[in-house]
Amino acid sequence: MNAPLRRAGVVILVLFGLLFANLNWVQAYKADDYRTSDYNRRVVVAQYERPRGVIEADGKGLAENKATDDTLKYLRVYPKNEIYAPVIGYRPVSLGATGIENSENDFLSGESDTLFADRVKDMFTGNNTGGGNVVLSLSTKAQETAWKELTNNERGVTKGAAVAIDPRTGAIQAMVSMPSYNPNPLVSHDEKAAAAAYNKLVKDDSQPLLNRATQETLPPGSTFKVIDSAAALSSGYTPETEIPAGSTYKESGAVIHNAEDEVCPGSQVTLKEALTESCNTGFAKLGVKLGRDKIVGMAKAFGFEDEKLTIGNLKENRGLPVAASRTGAIANPDGSVDKGALAQSSIGQRDVRMTPVQGALMAATVANGGKQMRPYLVQKLLGPDRRTIYSADPATLRTPISESVASDLKGMMISVVENGTGKKAKISGFDVGGKTGTAQNAVGADPHGWFIGFAFNSKGEPVSAVCVMLENVPGGHASAEAARIAGLIMKAAAGGGD
């Protein structure tokens, strides 16, 4: 055989070898990926052969199924439209799911290993047993109160979020984001219509697909003073310790003013009075005195900088991802402490950013004696026959402060609602504590209004902790409306209301 033919033969053998290897790679290693791909049309049709599991709360279906006469036998239906959409998400025909529909997809579709026995039984009976059912921790009363009050707020605000948590367990009682969206058009079997509905939402400047409760990070304003107070109390201060205050404070080019001239104009104010009145100068000076390490360290202890938090299923540690809240570097170019930035950061400005989830966790931690419970949404997983397969077992996430510090801070936050800036959050029959926050942002823009707080019932039990955030609130006293809404959400979560 001459050399050219020999070389051609070698090339052909190599190509056949590569083709053989690729076929084995596809069959042995990639087959499952291709089988389960959202773009595999046969898989899509097969998934609609059986009814998807129901997502529910308080016995009410939030994601259900409707039988159809087309190729896909079941249509996903969301009865409450936009109220629950940021939590539930949606499961479209040929694209990826979002929200709980995504994080619990295997269970809802019936493909989870925990439902193996059901699938085996179907092989013998010929049935197409439905997927598993997901029971959420949400209080439908609290959720729907939060939605109603946010969307009908007294300031005409169009963007905001609210989160309520049971401080004792970490169970999410409410999670609302405004504006929201109707998920029903997105799951239409008419895929062109579904794509058009999705594209319209994506192009909407108000970002209705954004879950502001978990993903929006904004300057928290004076709610951050809870972090300062915790750092001070953990460093030997008491609620009655006097701290420097005054009408203005200048530090390294940063000038700090109080919201009103009558707020802490004197040279000294107690720590409790400073929180009650929301004294900017007092907390700016306190932050500089305590130092960057203590302020940043306490923020981290409460959950700032946590990049791994999800809210959903405790056992599997899966669910809705939560954006990390940040304090910023608070540093000069050479790495040394920027005291001006520290003064501003201590009142929740400069580069400090926080999610509503983080705000609710801060309040819940104080209410729960210093223990921060891991937040969750999935209360139970039920088989197609309604047998319980999983039930949430509450777990401590972190313990940023001692019980004694939490007790002092609780009293200080109750004073904020009883005597200070948070009076709008009062609830008859409950002891309510909290902290307001008015956060400056873009030049010329209206400030954001925040409120974080908690409620104790007549038995002395913490029944709810909440964070309400309203973006760009016109008309002054931006936090007052957030406090009013927060009180109503906590009342509903505790079983009160109309």
N, C-alpha and C positions, 0 to 999 in steps of 0.2 A: 504493500500500500504506500502510495507516495505521500510526502509530508503534508501537502495541503488537505488531502482527504482525511489524514489522521488527525490534523488539528480541528477540522470541521466535526469529526466524530466526537472528539473530546468535548467541544463546545456543546454539541447536542446532548451528550450524556450529562454534562453539568446542568444544562437548562432543565432536563427531565428531573434531575435530582432536586433542583430548587423548586420545581413545580410540585413534586411529590412531598417535599418538606412543607410547602405552603398549605397543601391540602390537609396534611396531618395537623398542622397548626390550627387551621380553621375548624377541623372536626374535633380535635382533642381539647383545645384551649379557648377558642373563640365561639364555639357553638352556642354556649349558654348566653353570651352577650348578644349574639344575633337573634337568638330565640326570644329574648326578653326585651329587645329594643322597641322603643315607642314607634319606630318607623317600620316595623315588621307588620304588614297589614293582616296577616293571618293571626298573629298574636293579638292584635287589637280586636278582631272579630271574636276570637276565643274568649277574651276577657269579658265581653258583653254577653256571653252565653249564660252566665250566672249573675244574679243580682249582686251588686256591690254592697258591702255592709253599710249600715246606717251610722251616721255620726249624730249623737244626741246629747242633750243636757236637760236635767230636771224632767226626764221622760218625754221631752219634745224633740222631734226629728229636725235636725238642722241640715242634713244632707241625706236625701232619700232617693228612691228610684221610681220610675214610671215605665210600665210595659209599653213597647212600641210594636209596630208591624213591619219595620224595616229590617235591614240586615243586622244592625246592632240592636239586640232585643230589649235593652234597657236604656233609658235616658236618665242621666243624673239630674236631680232637681234640688234647688236650694230655696225652701219656702220663705226664709226671712231676708232674702236678697242681700243688701249691703250691710245689714247690722252685724252679721257674723263673718262676713267675707274675709277680713284680714286674718282671722284665726283659722277658719275652716279651709280657706283657699278654694281650689277648684280642680277637677280632673278632666281635662279636655280629651278629645278622641285620639289625637295623634301627636300631642306634645306632652312635655313633662307636667306633672301635677305640682301644686303649690300648697303651702300651709299644712294642716293636719292631713289633708288628702294625700300629700306627698310623704310626710314622715311616717304615716301609718299605712302606706299604700299596700305593702305585702299582706298585712292583716285584713284590710278592707277588701282586697281582691280575692282573698282566700288562698293565696300562695305561700303564706307564712308556714314555717316548719311546725308551729304550734297547732296548725289546723290540718296536719298530715292525716290524722285519723278520720277526719271528715271527708277528705279526698279519697281515702281507701274505701270508706263506706259507700261513697258515690259509685265506685267501680263495680260494686256488687248490686246496688239498687238501680243504677242507671239515672239517678237524680243529678241535678246540678245544684247542689247546696250552695246557698249564698255565702258571701264573705263574712268575716267577723265584724262585730259592731264595736264602735268606740264611744265610750261614755266620757264626756268632758266634765271638768270640775266647775265650769262656769255656772254662776247663778243667773238664770235667764232674766230675773227681775232686775238684778244689778246691771247686767249687760244692756238691757233695753232702756233702763233709766239713764245710763251713761250715754247711750246713743241719742236719746231724746233730748237730754239737756245740752249735750255738745252741739248738736245740729240746730237747736233752737235757742242758742245762748243769747244773752241780753246785749251783747256787744257787736253782733253781726260778724263774728270771726268765722272764717271758712276752713281753717286748718287747725288741727289739734289732735290730742290723744288722751286717753285715760286708761289707767291700769289699777285694778283692785286685787289685793292678795289677802288670804287668811294668814295672819302673822304666825299662828300656831303650827301650821302645816306646810305653808308655801303654795297651797292650792290657789290658782288664779280664779278669782270670782268674776272679773270683767276685764275685757281688753278691747278697746274701741279705737279706731283710727278714722279721722275725718279729713278730707272727703274719702268715701269708700266707693265701691262699685257693685254692680249686679253681676254675679258670676254665671247666671243662667245662660246668657247668650254665648259665653265662652265655651260651654260644653255642648253646644248644638251639634247634632249629627251632620248638619250641613257645614262642612269644614271651611268652605269659602266664607260663609257668613260668620263663623266663629273667628276666623283669622281677621276679618274686617273689624269685628267688635274689639278684638285684642289690639289691633293697630290703632284704633281710635283712642283707646285708653292710654296706650304708650305715648301718644303724641299730646295728650292732655297736660298742659303746663302745671296743673294742680297736683299731679302725680297721685291719682287715686289708687294705683296698684301698690304704692309704698305703704308698708305698715309702720306708721309713725310711732307706735308704741314701742316697737322693738328695734327699729332701724334709724330713726331720726335722732341725731345728737345736736343739741342746741345749748347755748349758755344757760345755766340754771339759775343765775342770779342769786338772791339771798337764801334760797333753799340750801346752798352749799354751806351756810353758816352752821348747819347741823353738824357737818364734818369738823369745822373749826371748834365748835363747842365740845364735841366728843374728844378731840385732841387735847383741849384744855383740861377737861375733867379727868382725862386719863393721865395728865401730867401734874396732878395735885391741886388744881383749881376746884373751887366749889361754886354752886350757883350764886353765892353771895360775895364771891371774890370781886373786888373792884378792878376794872381795867381802864386804861386811858381811852378817852373819847374826844369830844369836841366837834365843832361845826364843820371843820375841814381838816384834811391831812394830806401833806405833800411828801412823797417818797420817791426819790430818783426820777423826777420828772412826771410821775403819776400823781394826779390830784384827785382825792376822794372826797365826795360830798355826800351828805345825807339826803334822803328823799324829800324831807320837809325840814324847814328851819327849826321847828320845835322838837325834832328828834335828837336826843342826847346832846344838847348844846354844851353841857358842863364838861369839865376836864376829866371827870371820872364817872363810871357807871358800872353797876354790878353786871356780871355775866348774864344773869337771868333777865335783867332789865334790857340789856343789849339785844338779846334774842327776841324778847317781847316786842320791843319797839323797832327791831331790825336796824340797828345802829351800824351804818357802813364804816364810819371812822373807827369805831371801837373794834370791829372785827378785822379791819385792814391792819390796824396796829397790832392786834392780837396775833394775826397770822405771821407778821414780820418778827414779832418777839418769839413765838414758838419755833419759827424756822421752817424752811422748805421741807426738810426731811420729815418732820412730824405731821405737817399738813398733808403732804403727798402720801406718806405712809398710812395715815388714817383713811384717806380716800381709797387707797388700794385695799386696806383691810375691809372696807365696806363693799368692795367689788369693782371699783374703777380699774381700768386697764385689763379686765377679764375678757379675753378674746375667744373663749371656748364655751361660754354659757349658751345653752339651748333650753327652750321651755316646751316640754311635751311629755315624753314617756320617761319616768325616772329610772326604770330598770335598764332600759336600752340607751339612756342618755342621748335621746334623739328628739328632735322637735323643731320649733321655730328658732332660728339663730338670732342672737341678740348682739347688736353692735356694741363694741367696747366704749364705755365712757372714758373721758380723758381729762387729765389736769393740765397737760402741756408741760413743756420743759422747765419753765420758770428759771431760765438761765441766760447769762450773758454769752456772747460769742466764745469767750475763753472757758466757759463751763461753770464759772462762779455764779452764785445766786443773784438773780436780778430782783432786788428788793421792791422795785416799783411793780414788776410783774407779779411778785408774791402778794403785795398789798391788793392788787386788782383781782388776782385769782382767789384770794380769801373771801371775796364777796361774790364769787361765782361768775366773774367776767374774764377778760383777757382771752386765754386759750382754753378755758375750762369748757367741756362739753359733756352733756349727760342725756341718757335716754329716759323716757318716762318709766320704763321697767326699773332702772336703777333708782330713780326717785322713790318708787313704791317700796323697793327692797330696803332703802334707808329707813323709811318710816316703820316698816314691819319689824326691822331689827330692834329698834328702840322699844316698840310695843311688846316684843317677845323676850324682853329681859336681856338683850345683847346677842341672842342667837339668831342668825339669818338662815332660814330654811330654804332648801333648794326649791325654786318655783317649778310648778308643773301644771299641765293642762289635762293630761290623760288620767282620769280617775279610775276607769276600769276598761278592760278588754273583755268582751263577751263573745262566746262562740255563736255560730248560726242558730243554735238551739237555746241561746241566752244563758248558757252556763258561764260562770266566771272563770276566766283563764288568767287574768292579772288584775290586781288591785293595788293602787298606789300605796307605798309605804314611805311616809314622810321622812326626810333625812336632813340633817344639819349641813348647810353648805359651808358656813364659816362663822366664827364668833369674834367679831371685831372689837367689842367692848365688854367690860365686866357687867355683872348684874347691877352693881351699885352705881356705875356710870350711867347705865341705861335708865335706872330709876330717877337719877337726878335730871337727866335729859328729858325724860318723860314729863316730869313736873314743869320743866322750863317750856316745853312745847305746848302743854296744856295752858300755860300762862299766855302764850301767843294767841290762842283762840279765845280765852276768857277775857283777856285784858288788852290785847295788842292788835296786830295787823290781820289776824285770821278769824275775826269774829263771824264772818259770813259762813264759816264751816260748822257752826254750832248745831247740834242735834238734840232735841228734847229727849231726856231720859238716858243720854249717853255722856260719858266723859270723853271729850274730843281734844286732841292735841295736834299741832302741826306747825308748818312753817311756810310762809308765803315767799314768793320770789318774783321780782320784776327785772327782766334781763334786757339790757340794751344790746342792739345788734348792728345792723347796717345803718350808716349815716342817713338820717332823715326818715328811717322806717320806724313804725310803732314798735314798742317793746313786746317781748313775750311775757305772758303771765303764767306763773307756776303756783301749785300748792301741793305739798306732800303732808300727809297726816295719818292719824289712826283714831279708832273709836273703841272704847271699852264699854261693855254693858253694865247693868246694875249689879251684876255678880263680880265685877272686877275682871272680866275676861276680855282679852283683845279680840274683837270680832271682825275687824277689817282694817287694812292699811291701803292707802290710795295715793296716786299721783295723777294730777290733771295738768295738762300743758295746753295753752292756747297761743297760737302764733300771731304776732303782730296785732295786738289788742289796742284799738283806738280809745281815746277818751280818758286816759289817766287811770291810776290805781289798777293796773293790768291784772294783778293777782287776785283781786276781790271776786271776780266772776269765777275764776278757777276754784277758789275756796268754796263758793256757794255750790258749785256743781259737785265738788268732792264730798261735801256733807250729804247731799242727796244720794250719791252712789253708795256711800258707807251705810246710810240708813236702809237702803234697799238690800244691800248685801247681808245686813243683820236681820232681815225679815220685816223691816218696817216699811213705811211708805203708804201710799194711798190704798 
